[in-house]
Amino acid sequence: MDTVNIHQAKTHLSRLIERAANGESFVIAKAGKPMVKVVPLNAPEADKVKRVGFLSGQVRVPADFDRMGEEVIDELFSGNS
C-alpha cells in the first residue's frame, strides 16, 4: 500500500481520488506518521438496494397477534398472580 504525505495529497488530490475510485487504497501520512487510510467507497447501485418487504412471504403473523399473551399481561398489570 502506497503512503503519501499531506503536501503531496493536497497537491495531487484529484489524481489520488481517481486512484481510490479505481480500487487502489493508500495512506496519508504527516511527518512520516500514518494519519488516515483512503479506500474506495463501494456503495451499492440504487436499483439493487431493496429494503422494504425484503422478508415478504417468509414471515407469517398469526390472526390473533394483537391478543397473544393477553391473560399474562392482564395478570401483570392488575397485580394478580
N, C-alpha and C positions, 0 to 999 in steps of 0.2 A: 504494500500500500504506500502510495506516494505521500510525502509530507511537504507542505507549502507554508512559508512564513506569511505573517499577516500582510506585510508590504506587497509580496507577490500576489496574494489573494485579492487585495484591493486593486492592484494594477491590472490583473488578468481575470477579473470577476466573471465576465461574460464567457470566456473560454472555459473557466473552471465549472461554471454552471452547465455548460454544454457537455463536458466530460461526465459530470454526475448524472445528467439526464440520460446519457448513453450507458449507464450502469457502472461507471467507474467510481469507486469510493476513494476519498483521500482525507488527510488530516491537516488542519490548520494549526500551526504552532506559533507561540510567542516566545522569542529568545530561546528557541530550541525546545521549549516545553510544550508538548501537545495540549491544545486547548479544546478543540472540537473535532468531531468526525463528521464529514459530509457524505451522505449516502443518497442514492436516488430514491425518490418518492414513488412508490408503486401503488398508486390509487387504482381501485377497480374501475372498470369502464361503467359509465352511467347505466347502460342498458343491461348490465349483468347484475346490478345490485337490486335485490328484491327482498325487502324485509317484511312488509305487511302480508300476512297469510302464508308465511313460509312453512307452517305446520298444518296447512289445510289438509283435511282428510286423515290426519294422523292422531288427532285427539278427539275423544268423544266426551261430551258433557252430559251427565245424567239428567233426565227430565225433572227430577226433584232436587236439583243442585241447590236451589235457594232455600230448601228446607232441611238439608243434610245436617245432622247433629243438633237439631232443634231442641231436643229434650235435654241434652247435656248443657247446652248454652243457657236454657231456662233455669236449670238447677244451679249453675254457677252464678248467675246474676240475681236469683231470688234468695240465695243463701241457704237453700235446702240441699242436703246431701243425701 
